[in-house]
Amino acid sequence: MNINRLFLSILLVLSFLGSCQTKEGFYADDNPLITENATNKTMALFTNMLELSKRGVMFGHHDAYLYGHSWKDERGRSDVNDVCGSHPAVHGIDFASITRQLTPAKQEAEEARLRECVGDVYKDGGITTVTWHFHNPVCDGGFYYKDDSMAVVPMIIPGGDFHHIYKDKLNTIASFAKSLRGDDGELIPIIFRPYHEYDGDWFWWGVPHHCTKEDFNTLWTFTIDYLKDSMGVNNFIYAISPDCKFNSREEFLEYYPGDKYVDLIGMDNYWDLRPDGGSIANFIKKLKIVSDIAKEKNKLCALTETGIEGIPEPQWWTKTLLKTLKENDLQLSYVMVWRNAHDIAHHHYAPYPGHASEEDFIVFYNDPFTIFQNTIGDMYSR
């Protein structure tokens, strides 16, 4: 290289460096998240998940470390690992237990339980995603809508009589988020997925059934702004996931709050897999809609909840789920099946030793397209 070209190259590099602000190894322009001051590990997780989704899909299981079929609170165990030799790549937990009216001692115990689980997942190299079965904060009821339920959403958004109570719940979540640190001392990134299945009528936040589109949009945008800006939470990836009520791109986007408020676009879909429900064709069509929207917007995409209770089809993992995920030009970061209850024999969505689908699940696990915790790689650095 001659001296003039070398000098020009140095000037270009200096100009580039001067136009960017560095933060923990990332340039400001490299931040893919809606949280402007997201931690380096949170940005790395998003980027690695996006890249990984181009070659395969991670498998997830809700409450995998907390309990399984016929067992509970055996640290380091999961039904999935008992079957195939690896834990899931993605672990689901719930904020429901830490946002209820609890005694101080019970609150501390519940937070410690979840914190331990998140820490174990992080230490083992996995990813935590958090749903929120938010118990009605107006009357301290359940998360399901009842015929005599009040219109809760307009009462907890700004201007509502119970807005201060809602902020207290978010303060609890923010405090918990800031307490999540690994052995390295760094904040642990997690995927936060509030108000899931919002297009259904079974939860009190269902839209348009129990609140208006405008009120739901306000609820969503206030929640994200309050956590990331007012409370300084910088280790969340924010996920939105309706149920499967939509049949077109336009219907999916009807209640979408905007790209400034979403990092991951997902869908919960049990209905189209049920024998008495929809159809595999509808399942595929809706997954394709969600995947295409996410790719267009450069967002993560996931099948955030799915499965069949009891897994009655012994070859469901390969003949239905894997086939669907592999053959339709989808770009999903993960697929998460629901929990295996320890105290309800028929309520399970992943296999356990001795289950009829165990052998097929091992084939599913061994397929290069599926990614489990032991093949995920380092998701928290770039």
N, C-alpha and C positions, 0 to 999 in steps of 0.2 A: 504494500500500500504506500503511495507517495505521501509526502508530508502534507499536501493540501487536503487530500481526502481524509487523512488521519485527523487533522485539525477540525475539519467539518464534522466528522463523526463524533468527536469529543464535544463539540458545541451542541449537536443534536441531543446527545445523551444528557448533558447538563441542562438543556432546555426542558427535556422531558421530566427530569428529576425535580426541577424547580416548579413545574406546573402541577405536581402531585403532592399530596400530604401523605406521609407514611403513617401506618398504624399497625403495630405488631406484625410487621413483615408484609402487609398487604398495602397496595396503593389504594387511595380512596376510590378511584375509578373502577377498581377491581371488585368492590363490594357488590355481590349479587343480591343482597337481602334488602328488605324494606326497613330494617333497623340500621340507621346510619352508622352507629358506633358499635355494631355487632363485634363480638370477640373474634379473634383470629381463628380459633377452633370452630366457632359456629359458621364462619364463612367457609372454612375448609370443608366442614361436613356437608354443607349445601353443594359446593362444587364437586366434591367426590361422589356424592349421591347422584348428581346430574350426569356425571361421566359414566358411572357404573351402570346407570339405567340404559345406556346405549348398547350394552352387551349382555345384559341379563337382568334378573329381578331378584331382589332380596326377599326372603321369607320371614314373615313376622307372626307372632302369637301373643294374644293379650294375656297379661298376668302370668307369663310363662315361668318366672322365677318365684312367684309368690305361693302358688299351689298348683296341683294337677289332679288327675283322676285318682281319687282315694288317698291323697296325701296333701299336707299343708306345712308351710314354714320349714322346709328342709333346704337351707341355704346352699346354693350352687347346683340345685337340681332343676330339671325341666322334663316334662313328658317327651318333648321332641328329642332331647339329648338321649333319653333312655331308649328311644327307638332307633335313631340313626347315628348317634355318636357326636352330634354337634347341637349346640343351642341355636335358637333362631337368631337371625341377624338383627331383627327388629323386635323390641319388647314393648308391649302396650301396658300402660298403667292408667289410673284414674285419679283426678283431683277431688272426686266427690267426697271422700272421707275427711279431707282437711278443710272443707268449706261449709261444713255443717255447724250447728250449735253444739259444741262439745265442751266438756270441762277442760280446764288448762292441762291437767294430767293426761287426759285422753287425746287432746290436740297434740301434745308433745310426742306421745307414743305413736300416733298415726303418721306424723311428719317424719319421725325417726325411721319408721318402717319403710316408707316410700323412699326416703333419702338413701337408706342402705341398699334398696333395690336398684335405684338409679346409679349409685356408685359402683355396685357390682357389675351392672351391664357395661358401664363405661370402662372399668378396669379390664373386663373380658373382651373389649373391643367392639361391643355391640352398640345399638342405637335405641334410645328410648323415645317413644311417642306417647303423648298424654291426651286422653279424652277427658271430658268434663260432664258427668251426669249431675248437673247442677240442681240441687234441691231448691225448690221454690223459696226464694229469700223473703217473699212478702208474708207468707203464712207458715214458713218453715215446713212446707210439705214436701212431697216427693218430686221427682223430675218428670213423671208422667202427668199429662194434662187430665184433669177430671172435669166432669160436667159443671161442677160448681166452682171451678177455679176462677180466680180473678184474672183480668188481663194484666199479666205481670210485666211484660216488656215495657210498656209506656210508663210504668211506675218506677222502674229502676234506671232508665236513661236520664240524661241531664234534664232537669225540670220536674222529674217525678218525685213523689213524696218519699220513696224509698231509695233514692239515688245514693244517699250517704251510706246506706247499708251495703249496696252493691259495691261501692268503692272499698269498703272494709273487706269484702270478699277478695277483691283484686289485690288489696294490700297484702293479704295472707299469701296469695299466689306469688306475688312479687318477692316477698320476704323468703319464701321457700325456694324460689328460683335462684336467689342470690346466695343461698346456703349450700347449693349443689357444687361441691368441689371435689376433684379427684385427689389421689395421692400426690400428684404433681402440683397441687395448689391452685390449678386453673379451674375456672368455671366450667361445668359440664353442660354442653349444648343439648337441648331437647326439642322435640317437635311438639308444639302446643296446638291442639285441635278442638277448640271450643264449639259449642252449638252445632254439633254434628246432626245430620239428618233433619236439617231445618225445614226442608220442604214437606215433611210429613206432619201428621196431625196428632201424634202420640206424645210429643214433648210440649211443655208449656211455651216454648219459644218458636213453635211451628208457624211458618208464614206461607200463605196468607190466612191460615186457619185461626190463629190466636193473636196475631199482631199484624199490623200493616207492613208493607214493603219498606216504607220510609222509616218506621220504628225499628225494624230489624236492621236496616242499614246503619241507623244511628247507634244501635246496640253494638254492632260489630266494630264500626270505626272508632267509637269511643273506647271500647275495650282494648283494642290494639294500641291506639294513641296513648292511653293512660298507662299501660304497662311499659311500653318502650320509651316514651318521652317523659311522662310525669314521674314514673317510678324507676326509670333507668334500667329496666331489664334488657340485657344485651346478649343473652344466650338462648333466645327462643327463635325457632323457625316456625312461622305461623301457617297453619294448614286449614283449609276450608273444605268441607265434604258434605254435600247434600246426600239424601237418599237417592233412589233410582227412579223418581217420579217423572223425570224429564224424558223427552223422546227426540229432542233436537238441540242443536247448538244454541238456538235462540232461547229455548226454555231453560237450559242449563244456566245461561248468563243472566236470566231475568232478575235474580236476587244477588248476583255477584257484586261485591262491594267496590271493586276496582283494583287495578294492579298494585297500587300503593299500599294495599292492606292484605296482601296474600303472597306467601312464598311457595306454598305447595297447594296444588289443586287435586282434589281426590273425589272419591265416591264410595259410599257404603252400598253394597248390593247383596242382599240375601234372597230377595224375592224372586229374581229371575233364575235362580238356581234350584228353587223348590219345585218338586213335582206338581204341586197344586198352585204354583205361582205363574211366573212369566215364561220365558224360554231362553235357551242358550243364544239364539239369534239376537234377542233383545239385549242380553248380557254383553255380547260382543259389540253390538252397535253403540251402546252407551259408553263402554270402555274406550272405544275408538273416538267418540266425541270428546271425552275428557282428555285423553292423551293428545289429541290434535290441538286442543285449546292450550294445553300446558306447553307444548312444543312451540307454538306460535308466540306465546308470551314469555318464553324462556323461564318457565317455572318448573319446579319439581311436580311429578305426577305420581299418584299411588292409588291402589285399590285398598282403601283405608280400613274397611271391614268387609268380610265375606265369609262364606262357608255354608255347610249344611250340618245342622245339629245331628249328632250321632254318626255322621258319615256312613250312611247306609249302603253306598256303592263301594265295593272293595277296591275298584280301580279308578275312583274319582280323581285322584291326584294327577294321574298321567293322562287318562282318557278325556277328562273334562277341563280341569284347571290348567295344567301345563300346556295342553294342546291349544287352548284359547289364548294363553299368554304368548306363545311362540309364533303363532301363524297369522297374526293380524296387524303387523307393523306397528305394534304398540311400543311406547317408551315409558315404562313404569319403574319407579325406583323400588317400590316394595308392594307386596300383597300381604295383608294381615288377616288371619282367621281369628275368630273369637275364642273365648276362654274354655278351659277344661275345668268344670266345677269339681271341687273335692268332695262335695256332699250331695250331689245330684247325679246319679249314675248315667242317665241318658244325655246330660247336658255337657257335651264336649264337641270340639270342632277340629282338634288335632288328634292324631293317633297316640296311643299309649301301648306299652308292651302287651301283646296278646290281642290287640284290636284287629278286626278283619281287614283293615286297609293298611296294616303295618308294612307288609311286604311291598305294596305299591308305593307307599310313601318313601321307602328306601330307594326305589327306582327314581322317584321324583327328586330326592335329595342328591343322588349321584349324577343327575343330568347336569352338564356344564352350564346350562342356562340359569339354574337356580343357585342362589348365593345364600350361604348360612354363615353363622358367626365364625366358624373356623376357616372360611375362605374369603372373608370380607376385606381383609387387609387393613391398613391404617387409614381410618376415615377422618382423623382429626388433625392432620397436618398436610401441607402442600410442598 
